[in-house]
């Protein structure tokens, strides 16, 4: 078969759905049930190569890349995932691969359950973070089994999910937030850059994250009609794209005074990305986060734990310190479960009734603003 010949590839149902290729008068198994991987192997065979030369000891990195490609484009063995989900898969799986490579575990056939369990033991943070890594790695091995790249049981089956309720030594990660002085420094720095159209978009995104407790991805989806200026008090009333839940947040005077007259009666998206970003609307949130990181570095506030999500933590932390009940804050943040809110902010819950009188948005307090 010449190098330019396109091989004939088909799935053989009698062999459990494994793909085969026609090579002249001979039929050969491609040893996979994944169409994209089968086409790649068939093309290499057509060019005189041997796609199976390292098949029995395929590198973990190569198989992970095949899996991420299947997640990005979709296949018969793996449905397509959203770009935001794919970024998390990329981060977790390549961190997993790097951890294995530092221990000279580069071949898929060499991996054992203790290897996978060892990686999970090294994952720091909340139990939810550990369990996210665990579920992503489990999905990877499940795909590898269906694609006939892994011939053992899923190693995740023999590992245990973490639960704060059953771990006596577990201490919840405390959400970090900006101090009032740091927030003033950030907003002043943004005001100085307002002449640049890109920085104007960043400034608006920061205001919305800070004063509504929204995630950066949620802010990029907000529309003018999501703001109910005529309500008493004015509200943000929107369905959040991540959770698909509607949340209502009372708007603080700073946001009302700044934007009510300019936004009233308008339609379309609030956050219009610059023309230079228009070609990749799915990356707007990421680019806003990168710009925010550059700003923090320029004013000396950049740290590993700081991001646009810190603005959301600042909103929630100040609300709780002002005495707002944690179940109300949970609703404002759009959390599905109040336990999530408790895991981040329970250490801030006021211990005495006197703390409930603390001011939040100004000297008169939020209650005074409500009349």
C-alpha positions in Angstrom: 0.0 0.0 0.0 1.5 3.3 -1.0 1.9 6.2 1.4 -0.8 8.3 -0.3 -3.4 5.6 -0.1 -6.3 6.2 2.4 -6.8 3.1 4.4 -10.3 1.6 4.8 -11.3 1.6 8.5 -14.4 0.1 10.0 -15.8 -1.1 13.4 -16.3 -4.9 13.8 -19.3 -5.5 16.0 -18.4 -9.2 16.4 -15.2 -8.2 18.1 -16.9 -5.9 20.6 -16.7 -2.8 18.4 -12.9 -2.8 17.8 -11.7 -1.0 14.7 -10.1 -2.8 11.8 -8.2 -1.6 8.8 -7.9 -3.1 5.3 -4.2 -3.4 4.2 -4.2 -4.8 0.7 -5.7 -8.3 1.0 -5.1 -8.4 4.7 -7.3 -7.1 7.5 -5.6 -5.9 10.7 -7.0 -5.0 14.1 -6.2 -1.4 15.3 -6.6 -2.6 18.9 -8.9 0.2 19.9 -12.6 1.2 20.1 -11.8 4.9 19.8 -12.4 6.2 16.2 -9.8 9.0 16.3 -7.1 6.8 17.7 -8.0 4.1 15.1 -7.7 6.6 12.2 -4.4 7.9 13.5 -3.0 4.3 13.7 -4.4 3.4 10.3 -2.7 6.5 8.7 0.6 5.5 10.3 0.2 2.0 9.0 -0.5 3.3 5.5 2.7 5.3 5.6 4.7 2.2 6.4 5.0 2.9 10.2 4.3 0.7 13.2 1.8 2.4 15.5 2.0 -0.6 17.9 5.8 -0.4 18.5 5.2 1.0 22.0 1.5 0.1 22.3 2.0 -2.4 25.1 4.0 0.3 27.1 2.5 3.5 25.8 3.6 6.6 27.6 1.1 8.1 30.1 1.6 11.5 28.6 0.7 10.3 25.1 -2.5 8.5 26.3 -3.5 11.6 28.4 -3.1 13.8 25.3 -5.3 11.3 23.3 -7.9 11.5 26.0 -7.9 15.3 26.2 -8.3 15.4 22.4 -11.3 13.1 22.7 -12.8 15.4 25.4 -12.2 18.5 23.2 -13.8 17.1 20.0 -16.0 14.3 21.3 -15.9 10.7 20.2 -18.0 7.5 20.5 -16.2 6.7 23.8 -16.2 10.2 25.3 -18.6 13.0 24.9 -17.4 16.5 24.2 -16.9 18.8 27.3 -17.1 22.5 27.7 -13.9 24.6 27.3 -13.9 25.6 30.9 -14.2 22.0 32.0 -11.5 21.0 29.5 -9.1 23.5 31.1 -9.6 21.8 34.5 -9.0 18.4 33.0 -5.8 19.7 31.3 -4.5 21.1 34.6 -5.3 18.0 36.7 -4.1 15.4 34.2 -0.9 17.1 33.3 -0.2 17.6 37.0 -0.8 13.9 37.4 1.6 13.1 34.5 4.3 15.4 35.9 4.0 13.8 39.3 4.4 10.3 37.7 7.4 11.4 35.5 9.2 12.8 38.5 9.0 9.2 39.9 10.1 7.6 36.6 6.6 6.1 36.1 6.2 7.1 32.4 4.6 4.0 30.9 0.9 3.2 31.3 1.5 -0.5 31.8 3.8 0.3 34.8 1.2 2.2 36.8 -0.3 0.6 39.9 -3.1 1.5 42.3 -0.5 2.7 44.9 0.9 5.1 42.3 -2.5 6.7 41.8 -3.3 6.6 45.5 0.1 8.3 46.2 -0.7 11.1 43.9 -4.1 11.7 45.5 -2.5 11.7 48.9 -0.3 14.6 47.8 -3.2 16.7 46.6 -3.6 19.5 49.1 -6.7 21.6 49.9 -10.3 21.0 50.6 -11.8 17.5 50.4 -13.7 18.8 47.3 -10.3 19.5 45.6 -9.0 16.0 46.3 -12.3 14.5 45.1 -12.2 16.6 41.9 -8.8 15.2 41.0 -10.0 11.7 41.9 -13.1 11.9 39.6 -11.1 13.3 36.6 -8.5 10.6 36.9 -11.2 8.0 37.2 -12.8 9.3 34.0 -9.5 9.0 32.2 -9.0 5.4 33.2 -12.6 4.5 32.3 -12.0 5.9 28.9 -8.7 4.0 28.6 -10.5 0.8 29.5 -13.2 1.4 26.8 -10.4 2.2 24.3 -8.6 -1.0 25.2 -5.5 0.9 26.4 -5.9 -0.4 30.0 -6.6 -4.0 30.7 -7.1 -3.9 34.5 -9.8 -2.5 36.7 -10.0 1.3 37.2 -7.4 2.0 40.0 -9.5 4.7 41.4 -11.9 1.9 42.6 -9.4 1.0 45.3 -8.9 4.6 46.5 -11.1 6.5 49.0 -12.8 9.8 48.6 -12.2 12.4 51.3 -14.9 13.6 53.6 -14.4 16.3 56.2 -17.0 14.7 58.4 -14.9 11.5 58.8 -11.4 13.2 59.1 -10.6 14.3 62.7 -7.4 16.0 61.6 -9.1 18.0 58.7 -9.0 21.7 59.0 -11.0 23.6 56.4 -9.1 26.0 54.1 -10.0 29.5 55.0 -10.9 31.7 52.2 -8.5 34.7 51.8 -9.9 38.1 50.9 -8.7 41.6 50.3 -8.6 44.1 53.1 -10.5 47.5 52.6 -7.1 49.2 52.1 -6.1 46.6 49.4 -9.4 47.0 47.6 -9.0 50.8 47.6 -5.5 50.4 46.2 -6.9 48.0 43.4 -9.8 50.3 42.4 -7.5 53.4 42.4 -5.0 51.6 40.1 -7.8 50.6 37.8 -9.1 54.2 37.7 -5.7 55.4 36.6 -5.8 53.0 33.6 -9.3 53.9 32.5 -8.3 55.6 29.3 -7.3 52.2 27.9 -10.4 50.4 26.5 -9.2 47.0 27.6 -8.5 48.2 31.2 -12.0 49.8 31.2 -13.4 46.3 30.7 -11.2 44.9 33.4 -12.3 47.6 35.8 -16.0 46.9 35.2 -15.4 43.1 35.7 -13.6 43.8 39.0 -16.5 46.0 40.2 -19.0 43.3 39.3 -17.1 40.5 41.0 -16.4 42.6 44.0 -19.8 44.0 44.6 -22.1 41.1 43.5 -19.9 38.1 44.6 -20.1 36.7 41.1 -17.4 34.4 39.5 -15.5 35.9 36.6 -17.2 33.5 34.1 -20.6 34.6 35.4 -19.7 38.3 35.0 -18.9 37.8 31.3 -22.4 36.4 30.8 -24.4 39.2 32.6 -26.9 41.3 30.6 -28.3 44.7 31.4 -31.7 43.3 32.0 -30.3 41.2 34.8 -30.2 44.4 37.0 -33.5 45.4 38.5 -32.9 49.1 39.2 -36.5 49.8 40.1 -36.7 47.2 42.8 -36.4 48.3 46.4 -33.6 47.7 47.0 -32.0 47.4 43.5 -31.1 43.7 42.7 -29.0 41.6 40.5 -31.4 38.8 39.4 -29.7 36.3 37.0 -29.3 32.7 36.2 -25.7 31.7 36.8 -24.2 29.7 33.9 -22.1 27.4 36.1 -24.8 26.2 38.5 -27.9 26.9 36.3 -29.5 28.4 39.4 -31.1 31.8 39.7 -29.6 34.1 42.3 -30.7 37.5 43.7 -28.1 39.8 45.2 -28.9 43.2 46.7 -26.7 45.8 44.9 -24.6 48.1 47.1 -24.8 51.9 46.9 -21.4 52.1 45.2 -22.6 50.0 42.2 -26.1 51.7 42.1 -24.7 55.2 42.1 -22.1 54.4 39.5 -24.1 52.5 36.9 -27.9 52.8 37.4 -28.4 55.8 35.2 -26.0 54.6 32.5 -27.5 51.1 32.3 -31.2 51.6 32.8 -33.2 50.4 29.8 -30.2 49.1 27.9 -30.0 45.5 26.5 -27.3 43.0 25.4 -24.2 41.9 27.3 -22.8 44.2 30.0 -19.2 43.2 29.4 -18.4 43.7 25.8 -14.9 42.3 25.1 -12.4 44.4 23.1 -12.1 43.8 19.4 -8.7 42.1 19.9 -10.5 39.4 22.0 -13.6 39.0 19.8 -12.2 36.0 17.9 -12.1 33.9 21.1 -15.1 34.7 23.2 -14.5 31.6 25.3 -11.2 33.0 26.5 -12.6 36.4 27.7 -12.8 35.3 31.4 -9.2 33.9 31.2 -7.8 37.1 29.7 -9.6 39.3 32.3 -8.0 37.1 35.0 -4.6 37.5 33.4 -4.9 41.3 33.2 -6.1 41.4 36.9 -3.0 39.4 37.8 -0.8 41.9 36.0 -2.4 44.7 37.9 -1.9 43.1 41.2 1.8 42.5 40.4 2.2 46.1 39.4 0.9 47.4 42.7 2.7 44.8 44.8 -0.3 42.7 45.8 0.4 39.6 43.7 0.6 36.3 45.6 0.0 32.7 44.7 -3.5 32.6 46.3 -4.7 35.9 44.7 -7.0 35.9 41.7 -10.3 37.3 40.5 -11.9 34.7 42.7 -10.5 36.5 45.7 -12.9 39.3 44.9 -15.8 36.9 45.4 -14.3 35.8 48.7 -14.0 39.4 49.7 -17.7 40.0 49.0 -18.7 36.9 51.0 -16.3 37.6 53.9 -17.4 41.2 54.4 -21.0 40.1 54.4 -20.5 37.5 57.1 -18.4 39.8 59.2 -21.3 42.3 59.0 -23.6 39.7 60.5 -25.4 38.5 57.4 -26.6 35.0 58.1 -24.5 32.4 56.3 -27.5 30.8 54.6 -28.3 34.1 53.0 -24.6 34.5 51.9 -24.8 31.0 50.4 -27.8 32.0 48.3 -26.0 35.2 47.1 -23.0 33.1 46.1 -25.2 30.6 44.3 -23.8 27.6 46.2 -25.8 24.4 45.7 -25.2 23.3 49.3 -24.7 25.4 52.4 -21.9 23.1 53.5 -19.8 24.6 50.7 -20.3 28.0 52.2 -19.5 26.7 55.7 -16.3 25.1 54.5 -14.9 28.5 53.4 -16.4 31.0 55.8 -17.6 29.4 59.0 -14.6 30.8 60.9 -15.9 34.3 60.1 -19.4 33.8 61.6 -20.0 36.3 64.4 -19.7 34.8 67.8 -21.8 37.5 69.6 -24.9 39.3 68.7 -23.1 42.6 69.0 -21.1 41.8 65.9 -24.3 41.8 63.9 -24.4 45.6 64.1 -21.2 46.0 62.2 -21.4 48.2 59.1 -20.8 46.7 55.7 -21.2 49.1 52.9 -20.8 52.3 54.9 -21.1 53.9 58.3 -24.9 53.7 58.3 -24.8 49.9 57.5 -26.6 48.0 54.8 -29.8 47.9 56.8 -30.0 51.7 56.8 -29.6 51.7 53.0 -32.7 49.5 52.8 -34.7 52.1 54.7 
